[in-house]
Amino acid sequence: MIEPFANNHQSMQIGELVIENQKDKIIIYGDIELYLNENGHEQAKKLHELTNSILKSYENADNFRDSYNKNVEESKLKDDRLDDDIDNPFL
């Protein structure tokens, strides 16, 4: 299990769902099929544990709003898809 927002190097996988931890965001991509069987139950419990852990990180963050706003701005600066216009090479 990752420790949400604690570092930039943890990742985990539940089914085909990949969760990557970063200090300013958590990236989740992929898909998961939860079958009504023992394996599906285990995956559902892991998802529940993960989302609870993420929510607790928000609730326990000191100066959550200030930290949140700062991290949003930092994430935008690091984003690969900045609002810069790029010429379309196919036109």
Buried (B, 14 or more C-beta within 10 A) or exposed (E): EBEBBEEEEBEEEBBEBBBBBBEBBBEEEEEBEBEEEEEBEEBBEBBEEBEEBBEEBEEEBEEEEEBEEEBEEEEEEEEEEEEEEEEEEEE
